[in-house]
Amino acid sequence: MALTEQRVLKQVTILPQSNSIQVQWADQILRDGELVSENFHRSAYGQDQKDAFVSEVDDALPYVAIMGW
């Protein structure tokens, strides 16, 4: 039985009125490819947190471009 972990991006919400981006993701644990555990998380990033957003969120660059960061 092989256990693997993965982070799955669930939702990205662009909040132009506050110049921020809200991200929801799930940390999943799979056993032999079957989901056994899932924990949801949410975080918001402002323009001054661009570097953290890019390093923590897969495929973040298109959202950075949309926001004009």
C-alpha positions as CSV (number, residue, x, y, z in Angstrom):
1,M,0.0,0.0,0.0
2,A,1.6,3.2,-1.2
3,L,0.5,6.5,0.4
4,T,1.0,9.7,-1.6
5,E,0.2,13.3,-0.8
6,Q,-0.9,16.0,-3.2
7,R,-2.2,19.6,-3.1
8,V,-5.1,20.3,-5.4
9,L,-6.1,23.8,-6.3
10,K,-9.9,24.1,-5.9
11,Q,-10.7,27.7,-6.5
12,V,-9.1,31.0,-7.2
13,T,-11.1,34.2,-6.7
14,I,-9.7,37.5,-7.9
15,L,-10.8,40.4,-5.7
16,P,-9.9,43.5,-7.7
17,Q,-11.6,45.9,-5.3
18,S,-9.0,45.0,-2.7
19,N,-6.2,44.1,-5.2
20,S,-6.0,40.6,-3.7
21,I,-6.4,37.0,-4.7
22,Q,-8.2,34.3,-2.5
23,V,-7.2,30.7,-3.0
24,Q,-8.8,27.5,-1.8
25,W,-7.0,24.2,-2.0
26,A,-7.2,20.7,-0.6
27,D,-4.3,18.7,0.8
28,Q,-5.1,15.1,-0.1
29,I,-3.7,11.7,1.0
30,L,-4.2,8.8,-1.4
31,R,-3.6,5.1,-0.8
32,D,-3.0,3.3,-4.0
33,G,-4.6,6.1,-6.0
34,E,-7.8,6.2,-3.8
35,L,-8.6,9.3,-1.7
36,V,-8.4,8.5,2.0
37,S,-8.2,12.0,3.5
38,E,-8.8,15.6,2.4
39,N,-8.2,18.8,4.3
40,F,-9.3,22.1,2.8
41,H,-7.5,25.4,3.3
42,R,-8.0,29.0,2.2
43,S,-5.6,31.9,2.0
44,A,-5.6,35.4,0.6
45,Y,-2.7,37.2,-0.9
46,G,-2.2,40.9,-1.5
47,Q,0.1,42.5,-4.0
48,D,2.9,42.7,-1.4
49,Q,2.6,38.9,-1.0
50,K,3.1,38.2,-4.7
51,D,6.3,36.2,-4.2
52,A,4.6,33.9,-1.6
53,F,1.6,33.5,-3.9
54,V,3.7,32.4,-6.8
55,S,5.8,30.0,-4.7
56,E,2.9,28.4,-2.8
57,V,0.2,28.1,-5.6
58,D,0.7,26.0,-8.7
59,D,0.1,27.9,-11.9
60,A,-0.2,31.2,-10.2
61,L,1.4,33.3,-12.9
62,P,-1.7,33.8,-15.0
63,Y,-3.5,35.2,-12.0
64,V,-0.6,37.6,-11.3
65,A,-0.8,38.8,-14.9
66,I,-4.6,39.4,-14.6
67,M,-4.2,41.4,-11.5
68,G,-1.4,43.5,-13.1
69,W,1.1,42.6,-10.3
